[in-house]
């Protein structure tokens, strides 16, 4: 299905007022807290909730649970059973599915029939930061609403300082004469950069997770664990994207002759970063993956 224009939530509210709101909305964005907050504007409008009201008898949540952050088929079937009951308030019913990309295949298949033929006056709002991890059959049955991220740019002073130090580190590794005089300091600097990057990731993730949980009522401990993991992953992805941009920027500055010598190194460094991200995606510890990236980068940038 097609996507919506700027401020898609207001567009969806207008469609509901006109009686034209599609029954299945896929809300796509980069930030889980932003997706939750923006989708709630639509939820509150459809159900006639006040701005400070978090819960409603006809609002049903489906969230990942546990550290694996999985939406199980059992929880999905429980949701579907609730949706096929009569409305508590005699109006619309809404299912708000958080991180729908975390659905197991069995859960997604169980969900598909209701997605195709929902009960009367029932709306399904699906939230995801990874739309292409969904089954194509789910994506194709939804109207897509792209929610603008609120994390651009990253203005945290500690992050700006870290990026500056990272750029200086790469430049020092490209300085052959300086390396001849001191081969030890860059190694210690690599470990320092890795440690401070992890600290920034954890600090920002803790802050964003705390903010997200303050706006979401009724989370059990497993759902809180899943939210923490999801927010941390989002922060990590965002910051590592900045690392990639900083790497590209510092490696492509200078004369055309220097660019030809650093182009291959840049490609290898970015490939190393992609491998680091991939390792964290399969639950390798952040510390191990990021340390491996910096040691690999050290070898790449100092190679002749």
N, C-alpha and C positions, 0 to 999 in steps of 0.2 A: 504494500500500500504506500501512498505518498506521505511526505513529511509536511509539517506545518511551518509557517513563517515565524518571524520574531515574536516573542512572548506567546508561545503556543498555548500556555495555560489559559490566558484570557480568550484566545480564539476558541478553545474547547468550551469554556464557560458560555461564550456567545452561542456556540452551536447547541449547547444544552438548552439555553433559553429559547432557541428556535425549534427545539424538538428534533435536532439533527445529530446529536452526539453519538458517535460510533460506540458499539458496546465493548470494544477491546482497544485500549490505548497502550502503546509501548513507549514509555518515557525513557529517553536515552540521554545520558550525561556523563561527565567525568568524575563527579563528586557524589557519593552516596547521601551525605547530609543535604546537599542541594536538591537532589532528586526527591528526597522525602519531603522537604519543606515546600517545594513548588507543587508537588502532586497533591499535597494536603489542601492547597487552595481550591483545587477542583473537587476533592472529596467533600470539603466543608460546604461548597456551593451546592453540589448535587444533593447532599443529605440535609441541607438547611441547618448546618452546625454554626455555632458562633466561632469567631476567630481564635478564641482561647480554648475551645473544646477539642479534646484529643480523641475521645472514643464515642461510639454510637452503637446502639443495639444492632444496626444493620450494616456495620462496617466490620469486615473480616480480614485479618492479616494472615499472610503466609510468609514465613521467613526461614532462611537457612538456620541451622542449629549446630552446635558443637564446633570444635576447632577445625573440623574438615569443612564446615560451612556448606552443608548439603541440605537441600529440600527433598525430603523423603516422599515416597509414594503414599505412605500411611498418612502423613500430614496433609498431602494433597487431597486424598480421598475424604478426609475429615472436612476440609474446606468445601469441597464440592457438595458434600451432604448438607452442610449449612446453607449453601446457596440455593439448594432445591427445596428448602423449607419456605414457608410463607414469611413475608416481611414482618418484622416485629412492630414497625411503626406504620405499616400500610402503604409505604412508598417504595423508593428504589433500594436496592442492595448493592453494595460495593465490595469487591475483593481487591485488596491491595497486596500485590505480590512483590516482595522486596528481593532484589538480586535474583531475578527469575532465571538468569543464566546458571544458577547453582542447582537447578532441578536435575535430578537423576533422570536417565532416559525413561525409566518406568513411570516416574511421576509426570514427565512431559507428555507421554502417550496417554496417561489417564486424564490429563488436563485438556487434551486436544478436542475431545467431543464437546465438552462444555464451552470451549472457545469457539467452536463452530456453531453450536446451537445453545446459547445461554438461556437460562430461565428468564421469564418475562421481567422487565424492569430491573435487569441485573447488569452491572458494569464491571469490567475486569481491567484494572490498571496495573500494568507490568512495569517494574523499574529495573533498569540494568545499566551498567557501565561497560558491558561487553556484548553488544547486540549480536555479533557474529558467532558467539558461542551458543546461541539459541538454535533450535531446530528451524530450518527454513520454513517448515509448515506452520510454525508458531509466528515467526516474523511476518509471513505473507498474509496472515489473517488479522493483523493489527494495523491501526493507524499509528504512524510513528510521530512522536513529538520530541524534538531535540531540545533539551534544556540547557541553556547557557551556563557554563561553569563560573563559579564565583572565586576560583583560585588563580586567576590570571591578572597581573603577573604575581610571582611570589615576592613579596616585599619584606620578608623577614630579614632584619639586619644580619643575623648570624648566617643566613643562607647566602646573602650577597658577599659577605666576607669569605665564606667557604669557596664560592665560585672563583673569587679573585685569587685565593691561595692555590686552587687547583690549576688555574691558567698559568700562574707563575711556575708551578711545579713542572708542567709540560714544557714550558719555554726553557727551564733550566736543564731538562733532559735533552733538549735539542742543541744545547750549547756544548759542542764537543770539547772546546778548550777548558771550560769550567769543569766538565766531567773528569778530565784528566787529573785535575787538581783535587777533586773531592768526589769519590764514588760511594761514600757511606751515607752522607746526609740525605740524598734522594730516597734511599731505602727507608730510613726512619721517617722521612716526610710522607712516604706512601702509607705507612702504618698509621701515622697521625691523621692523614686525610680520611682514611677508611674509618677510623674510630670516631672522628668528628661527624662524618656523614651519617653513621649509624645513630649517633646521639641526636642529630637534627631530625632524622626520620622518626625516631621514637618519641621525641618531644612534640613534634607537630601532630603525629598520629594520636598521642594521648590527649592533646588539646582538642582536636577535631572529634575524637570519639566521645569525649566528655560532653562536648556541645551537642552532639547528635543524640546521645542518650538522655540529655536533659529535655529534649523535645519529643521523645518517643515514650509513651506510657506503656506499662504492662509487659515489659520484656522479662523473660525468665533468664536464669543464669546461662543456659546454653545459647540463647539468642543474643545475650550480651557478648559472649565469647565470639560468636560469629560476626557480630557488628564490629567488634574491636579488630578482628582479623581483616575484615573487608575494608575498613577505613585505613588501616596500616598499609594494606596492599595498594590502595588508591594513592596515598601519600608517597609511598615508595616509587610507584610508577611515574608519578608527576615529577618528582625530584630527579629521578634517573633520566627522564626525558630532557630536563635542563642540563644534566651532565653531558648528554650526547650533543646538545646544541653548543655548549661551551667548548667541548672537544673539537667540534667541527670549526668553530669560529677561530680558535687559537691556532689550529693547524693550517688554516687556509689564509692566514694573514702573511704579509711579506711579499717579496718579489716573485716573479714567475719562475725563476730558477729554483728558489727554495720550495715553491709549491710542488714542483715535480718530484722533489726528493721526499716530501712528507706525505704525498697523496696515498701511497701504498700503506704507510704507517697509520694514517688516519683510518683507512678502510679496515685494517687489522684491529685497531683499537675499538672501533665501533662494533665490529664483529664480536670482540671479546666482551663488550658491554651487553650485547644482545644475548650472548651465552650466559652471562651473569644473571640477566633477567629471567631467562629460561630455567635456570637452575632453581631460582627462588620460586618460580611458578610451580615446580614439582616438590616444593617444601624443603629444599635445602636451606639450612640456617642462613639468615641474612649476613651474619658475620663472616661465615665461610665463603659465601659467594662474592661478597664485596671485596674481601681480602684477596681472593683469587684474581679479581679484575685488576686490582692495583698492582699486584706482582706481575701479572701478564702485561699490563701497560708499561711497567718499568722496563721490561725486556724489549717491548716493541719500540718505544721511543728512544732507547739508548742503542739500538742496533745500528750498525753501519749501513 
